[in-house]
Amino acid sequence: MSLFRKIFGSSNDASDEENQSEYNTPKPSNLPIDDLFTFNFKKNGGKFIYCENLNEVREQFENILEENDWFESEALCFETKLYNLLDENKLSYTNPTEPKFFFASCENLIADEGSVLFSSNQIKQKKPNELPDNIVILATTSQILESKSDGLRVIKKKYDKDYPTNITTIKYFEKVQEEDFLTYGSCAKNLYLLLLEDL
């Protein structure tokens, strides 16, 4: 995938980047879907960590904990499939009173706006502003979709009749300098994305 060539680069990539100005960078709409997501996600202030396997996920998760000094603290997590990563790192997640971060999977990653699509399966009935300021998301490359409408279509197909509620996206991962009508009412989150290769 071209996404990973961009991340890890080659010896010629550094000189190519130096020669490019902000005016001749590729237009996001011309990029493959994985590159488009990465471009928009980083533009929104998200921290992107690519992992080839589950061992790398564990290692990178520990690096995030170490970077933020979150070891042996409280985390907010509603998904039992993620508890083992929290247990391995001695993090408390049962009725946390002051969670340092929110740990979750997601429904999908939306490429055209670089956002993360959630439902009640990950966030229960909480609004984005009710979640901790720090968020760690575990997702897979197969979850990258082009648009929100694709994401809603996948949710409809995946859950057949037992549709989740509280479907929402988080798009801004750093405080915007100047608020405009597009960012009004949004809450910025410090978001790490652990992206596991599964294609």
C-alpha positions in Angstrom: 0.0 0.0 0.0 1.3 3.5 -0.8 0.3 4.6 2.7 3.1 2.6 4.2 5.7 3.8 1.7 4.8 7.3 2.7 5.1 6.5 6.4 8.4 4.6 6.2 9.7 6.3 3.0 12.7 5.6 0.9 16.0 7.4 0.6 14.6 9.6 -2.3 11.5 10.6 -0.3 13.4 13.1 1.9 14.7 15.1 -1.0 11.4 15.0 -2.8 9.6 16.4 0.3 12.2 19.2 0.5 11.5 20.2 -3.1 7.7 20.3 -2.6 6.0 23.5 -1.5 2.6 23.8 0.1 1.3 24.8 -3.4 2.3 21.6 -5.3 1.5 18.9 -2.8 -0.9 16.3 -4.2 -4.6 17.2 -3.9 -6.2 14.9 -1.2 -9.0 13.9 -3.6 -6.4 12.3 -5.9 -4.9 10.1 -3.2 -5.7 6.4 -2.5 -8.2 6.0 0.3 -5.6 5.0 2.9 -3.4 8.0 2.1 -6.4 10.3 2.1 -7.3 9.2 5.6 -3.8 9.6 6.8 -3.5 13.0 5.2 -6.7 14.3 6.7 -6.2 12.6 10.1 -2.8 14.2 10.6 -4.1 17.5 9.3 -6.8 17.4 12.1 -4.0 16.8 14.7 -4.3 13.1 15.2 -1.4 10.9 16.2 -1.0 8.0 13.8 0.8 4.7 14.7 1.0 1.9 12.2 1.3 -1.6 13.6 2.0 -4.8 11.5 0.8 -7.2 14.2 -0.6 -7.5 17.7 2.8 -7.6 19.3 3.5 -4.2 17.8 0.1 -3.0 19.1 1.1 -4.0 22.6 4.5 -2.4 22.3 3.1 0.9 20.9 0.3 1.0 23.5 3.0 0.7 26.2 4.9 3.5 24.5 1.8 5.7 24.7 1.4 4.9 28.4 5.0 5.7 29.1 5.0 8.9 27.0 2.0 10.2 29.1 2.9 8.6 32.4 -0.4 6.7 32.5 0.9 3.4 34.0 -1.2 2.1 36.9 -3.8 4.8 36.4 -7.5 4.7 35.5 -8.9 4.3 32.0 -12.4 4.5 30.6 -13.2 1.5 28.4 -16.5 -0.2 27.6 -15.3 -3.1 25.4 -14.4 -6.4 27.0 -12.3 -7.4 24.1 -9.8 -4.6 25.0 -9.6 -5.3 28.7 -6.6 -7.7 28.3 -4.4 -4.8 27.1 -5.5 -2.7 30.1 -4.9 -5.7 32.5 -1.4 -6.3 31.1 -0.5 -2.7 32.0 -2.2 -2.6 35.4 -4.7 -0.1 34.4 -8.0 0.2 36.3 -11.2 0.4 34.2 -13.9 -0.7 36.6 -16.0 2.4 37.5 -13.2 4.9 37.0 -13.6 8.2 38.9 -10.8 10.2 37.1 -9.8 8.3 34.0 -6.6 9.6 32.3 -7.8 8.4 28.9 -10.5 6.6 26.9 -9.6 3.3 25.2 -11.8 2.0 22.5 -12.1 0.5 19.0 -14.3 2.3 16.5 -16.9 1.5 13.8 -14.9 3.0 11.0 -12.3 5.5 10.0 -13.6 8.1 7.5 -11.0 9.1 4.9 -12.6 12.2 3.3 -12.6 14.1 6.6 -10.0 12.2 8.7 -12.4 11.4 11.4 -13.3 8.4 13.6 -16.8 7.0 13.6 -18.2 5.7 16.9 -21.5 4.1 18.0 -23.0 3.1 21.4 -20.9 -0.1 21.1 -17.8 1.9 21.9 -19.0 5.0 23.8 -22.3 3.9 25.2 -24.5 7.0 25.5 -21.8 9.5 26.1 -21.3 12.6 24.0 -17.8 13.3 22.8 -17.4 16.2 25.3 -18.2 13.7 28.1 -15.2 11.6 27.2 -11.7 12.2 28.6 -9.6 14.6 26.7 -7.1 11.8 25.8 -8.3 9.0 23.6 -6.5 5.8 22.3 -8.2 4.0 19.4 -7.4 0.6 18.1 -8.6 0.1 14.5 -7.6 -1.9 11.5 -6.8 -0.9 7.9 -9.9 -2.6 6.6 -12.0 -0.1 8.6 -10.9 2.8 6.4 -13.8 4.0 4.3 -14.2 6.9 2.0 -17.1 8.8 3.6 -19.6 8.9 6.5 -22.3 7.5 4.2 -20.1 4.5 3.5 -19.6 4.1 7.3 -23.4 4.2 8.0 -24.0 1.7 5.2 -21.5 -0.7 6.8 -23.1 -0.3 10.2 -26.5 -1.1 8.7 -25.2 -4.2 7.0 -23.0 -5.3 10.0 -25.7 -5.1 12.7 -28.7 -6.2 10.5 -31.5 -5.4 12.9 -29.9 -4.7 16.3 -28.6 -1.2 15.2 -26.4 0.7 17.6 -27.4 4.2 18.7 -25.4 7.3 19.4 -23.5 7.2 16.1 -21.1 10.1 16.0 -17.7 11.1 14.7 -14.7 12.8 16.4 -12.8 14.9 13.9 -10.7 17.5 15.7 -7.7 16.3 17.6 -6.2 19.6 18.6 -7.6 23.0 19.6 -8.3 25.1 16.5 -6.7 28.5 16.5 -9.7 30.3 15.0 -13.1 28.9 15.4 -15.4 29.2 12.5 -18.9 27.8 11.9 -17.5 24.4 10.9 -15.8 23.9 14.2 -18.4 25.5 16.4 -19.5 23.2 19.2 -16.8 20.6 18.6 -14.5 19.5 21.3 -10.8 18.8 20.6 -9.4 15.5 21.8 -5.8 14.3 22.1 -6.2 11.2 20.0 -3.8 8.3 19.3 -4.7 5.8 16.6 -3.1 2.4 16.7 -3.8 1.1 13.2 -3.4 -2.6 12.8 -2.7 -4.0 9.3 -5.2 -6.6 8.4 -5.4 -6.5 4.6 
